[in-house]
Amino acid sequence: MLPMLRTYLHAFLGERGATAVEYGIMVALIAIVIIGAVTALGLGLKGTFSSAASQMP
């Protein structure tokens, strides 16, 4: 799908527009990965702190 999208963007926007769109897509994907990692880490830390808090008198 990306090659077809790239071909369409090259024809419609030219080289500069296609490059900007590609960078935008990469930034969006990186942001999604970071958000997923932070969410997973946060859930893990929540469990750890809940366990530690429940064992305190």
CORDA-V11093 format. One record per residue. N is the residue number from 1. RES is the residue in one small letter. SS is DSSP state (H for helix, E for strand, L for the rest). PHI is phi in degrees with one decimal (none if undefined). OMEGA is omega in degrees with one decimal (none if undefined). Layout:
# CORDA-V11093
[[N RES SS PHI OMEGA] [N RES SS PHI OMEGA]]
This chain:
# CORDA-V11093
[[1 m L none -179.4] [2 l H -62.6 177.4] [3 p H -61.6 178.7] [4 m H -66.6 178.0] [5 l H -64.1 179.1] [6 r H -62.7 178.5] [7 t H -61.8 179.1] [8 y H -63.0 -178.8] [9 l H -66.9 177.1] [10 h H -62.0 -179.3] [11 a H -72.0 -174.0] [12 f H -85.7 -173.6] [13 l H -107.3 -175.2] [14 g H 88.4 -174.6] [15 e H -66.6 -176.1] [16 r H -66.2 -179.7] [17 g H -64.8 179.9] [18 a H -65.7 179.3] [19 t H -64.7 178.8] [20 a H -63.4 178.9] [21 v H -66.5 178.5] [22 e H -62.1 177.5] [23 y H -64.6 177.3] [24 g H -62.3 178.0] [25 i H -64.9 178.8] [26 m H -62.8 179.6] [27 v H -63.5 178.9] [28 a H -62.7 179.8] [29 l H -66.6 177.5] [30 i H -63.7 178.8] [31 a H -62.7 178.8] [32 i H -63.1 178.9] [33 v H -64.3 -179.9] [34 i H -64.0 179.3] [35 i H -62.0 177.8] [36 g H -63.0 -179.9] [37 a H -66.6 179.8] [38 v H -65.9 178.1] [39 t H -63.6 179.6] [40 a H -64.0 178.9] [41 l H -64.8 179.2] [42 g H -62.7 178.4] [43 l H -65.2 178.0] [44 g H -64.8 178.8] [45 l H -67.2 178.1] [46 k H -61.0 178.2] [47 g H -63.4 180.0] [48 t H -64.5 -179.3] [49 f H -69.1 176.4] [50 s H -64.2 178.7] [51 s H -64.5 179.6] [52 a H -65.5 -178.6] [53 a H -68.0 -178.8] [54 s H -72.2 -179.4] [55 q L -90.4 178.0] [56 m L -84.0 179.9] [57 p L -73.3 none]]
